[in-house]
């Protein structure tokens, strides 16, 4: 009997200890400092992150009218939203999934221009979207083209048509292919494509500043042409570019909010040397090796400490692009 009372007392003692421990843990959780919480996914960055992260993969140029632009160190056949990546469908619309280690930035922020002297150039912006492109269709093709910096995304831009060279096209049945480049139609194959393409007016707005972007073709139409059932993925923000991937039904993307610019090193382009392709009578004819040599011959400039964070000079106009 005495032994039984001892065991009962021990159980009661242990119960008291457990209750006190739980109360203490709850009390500690209530007074834990705010910085003990996990960081918000994606968070905030500055334009300096663009400059530092992309510098190993290309060259920064000070370009007339647009300020800071980036030239990727890529092969001759590179095309934005066409090379080394694929389209995936998310609840926010068709989203470009890039296989480049730097793809988190130039395909989801800012715009692209093509300069005959320097090749494809990325103009940074501060607003994330699944892709900054215009979508269309023509005959048996789905077509899309990167937006240029001058396109006003404060309104639906269905009336804007880029130069023929900017358009990418694939047979409708191949738009969902992961090896998209194998089906890509070369520029100029479709004669006067910009005049014939039917713009897809399917727009949505971004979460940050309500800027318009094109969601792309209706998923039901794509399913019909590809003979595949397409389940929309959910976009999940992550904390770094290294975490970007498509996992199950989740599209993990790095989409931080972006603040102001200033690069540490850049190359200076003079006004007479800038030759952006805009009109129908201008067709690119320079080889990629020549363009890279043109960039390497530009004078290298460095940002002084007093210039860091200044709104003027290099990066002018950067805050106005999305």
Residue pairs with C-beta under 8 A, 6 or more apart in sequence:
39 239
41 236
41 237
41 238
41 239
42 237
42 238
42 239
42 254
42 255
42 256
42 257
43 239
43 256
43 257
44 256
44 257
44 258
44 259
45 256
45 257
45 258
45 259
46 258
46 259
46 260
46 261
47 68
47 124
47 126
47 258
47 259
47 260
47 261
47 262
47 263
47 315
47 318
48 261
48 262
48 263
49 256
49 258
50 70
50 105
50 109
50 124
50 258
50 261
51 60
51 68
51 261
51 262
51 263
51 264
52 264
53 102
53 105
53 241
54 60
54 70
54 72
54 102
54 105
54 106
55 263
55 264
55 265
57 72
57 73
57 100
57 101
57 102
58 70
58 71
58 72
58 73
58 74
58 102
59 70
59 71
59 73
59 266
59 267
59 295
59 296
60 68
60 69
60 70
60 71
60 263
60 265
60 266
60 267
61 68
61 69
61 70
61 71
61 118
61 121
61 266
61 267
61 268
61 269
61 295
61 298
62 68
62 266
62 267
62 268
62 269
62 301
62 314
63 69
63 115
63 121
63 123
63 269
63 274
64 269
64 270
64 271
64 274
65 274
65 317
66 113
66 123
66 149
66 317
67 261
67 314
67 315
67 316
67 317
67 318
68 123
68 124
68 261
68 263
68 266
68 314
68 315
68 318
69 113
69 121
69 122
69 123
69 124
70 106
70 121
70 122
70 124
71 118
71 119
71 120
71 121
71 122
71 295
72 78
72 100
72 102
72 106
72 120
72 122
73 292
74 83
74 120
74 288
75 83
75 288
76 287
76 288
76 289
77 83
78 119
78 120
78 288
79 120
79 168
79 184
79 187
80 106
80 107
80 112
80 120
80 122
80 146
81 96
81 107
81 131
81 133
81 144
81 146
81 168
82 168
82 180
82 181
82 184
83 181
84 98
84 99
84 100
84 103
84 181
85 96
85 97
85 98
85 99
85 100
85 103
85 107
85 180
86 96
86 97
86 176
86 177
86 178
86 179
86 180
87 94
87 95
87 96
87 97
87 175
87 176
87 180
87 216
88 94
88 95
88 97
88 233
88 246
88 251
89 95
89 176
89 219
89 222
89 230
89 232
89 233
90 130
90 232
90 233
90 234
90 235
90 251
91 232
91 233
91 234
91 235
92 129
92 130
92 204
92 215
92 235
93 130
93 131
93 202
93 204
93 213
93 214
93 215
93 216
94 130
94 131
94 135
94 215
94 216
94 217
95 130
95 131
95 233
95 235
95 251
95 253
96 103
96 107
96 108
96 130
96 131
96 133
97 103
97 246
97 251
98 104
98 107
101 241
102 241
103 244
104 241
104 244
104 253
104 254
105 124
105 241
106 112
106 122
107 131
107 132
108 128
108 129
108 130
108 131
108 132
108 253
108 255
109 124
109 125
109 126
109 127
109 128
109 132
109 258
109 322
110 122
110 123
110 124
110 125
110 132
110 149
110 321
110 322
111 122
111 123
111 125
111 132
111 146
111 147
111 148
111 149
111 151
111 321
112 120
112 121
112 122
112 123
112 146
112 147
112 148
113 120
113 121
113 123
113 148
113 149
113 276
113 277
114 120
114 121
114 163
114 165
114 166
114 276
114 277
114 284
115 121
115 274
115 275
115 276
115 277
116 275
116 277
116 282
116 284
116 285
116 286
117 273
117 274
117 275
117 286
117 291
117 294
118 269
118 291
118 294
118 295
119 286
119 288
119 291
119 292
123 149
123 321
124 258
124 261
124 318
124 321
125 132
125 258
125 318
125 321
125 322
126 208
126 257
126 258
126 259
126 318
126 319
126 321
126 322
127 206
127 208
127 209
127 211
127 258
127 322
128 206
128 208
128 255
128 256
129 206
129 211
129 213
130 213
130 215
130 235
131 144
131 213
131 214
131 216
132 146
132 147
132 153
132 213
132 322
133 144
133 145
133 146
133 147
133 214
133 216
134 144
134 145
134 147
134 157
134 158
134 160
134 161
134 162
134 199
134 214
135 142
135 143
135 144
135 199
135 200
135 202
135 214
135 215
135 216
135 217
136 142
136 143
136 144
136 167
136 197
136 198
136 199
136 200
137 143
137 172
137 197
137 198
137 200
137 217
138 169
138 190
138 193
138 196
138 197
138 198
140 171
140 172
141 169
141 170
141 171
141 172
141 185
141 190
142 169
142 170
142 171
142 172
142 175
142 217
142 222
143 167
143 168
143 169
143 193
143 197
144 167
144 168
144 216
145 162
145 166
145 167
145 168
146 162
146 166
147 153
147 157
147 160
147 162
148 162
148 166
148 278
149 321
151 157
151 160
153 211
153 212
153 213
153 322
154 211
154 212
155 212
156 201
156 203
156 212
157 212
157 214
158 199
158 201
158 203
159 199
161 194
161 195
161 197
161 199
162 194
163 194
163 277
163 278
163 279
163 280
163 282
164 187
164 188
164 192
164 193
164 194
164 280
165 187
165 188
165 277
165 283
165 284
167 187
167 190
167 193
167 194
167 197
168 184
168 185
169 184
169 185
169 189
169 190
169 193
170 177
170 180
170 183
170 184
170 185
171 183
172 222
172 225
172 226
173 225
173 226
173 227
174 180
174 183
174 226
175 217
175 222
175 225
175 226
176 222
176 226
176 228
176 230
177 183
188 283
190 196
194 280
200 214
200 216
200 217
202 214
202 215
202 216
202 217
202 218
203 212
203 213
203 214
203 215
204 212
204 213
204 215
205 211
205 212
205 213
206 213
206 322
208 257
209 322
211 322
219 230
219 232
222 230
223 229
223 230
231 249
233 246
233 249
233 250
233 251
234 249
234 250
234 251
235 251
235 253
235 255
236 250
236 251
236 252
236 253
237 252
237 253
237 254
237 255
238 244
238 252
238 253
238 254
239 254
240 254
241 254
243 252
243 254
244 252
244 253
244 254
245 252
246 252
260 309
260 311
260 315
260 318
260 319
261 314
261 315
261 318
261 319
262 303
262 307
262 308
262 309
262 310
262 314
262 315
263 303
263 314
263 315
264 302
264 303
265 300
265 301
265 302
265 303
266 300
266 301
266 303
266 314
267 295
267 298
267 299
267 300
267 301
268 298
268 299
268 301
269 298
277 283
277 284
301 314
303 314
307 313
307 314
311 319
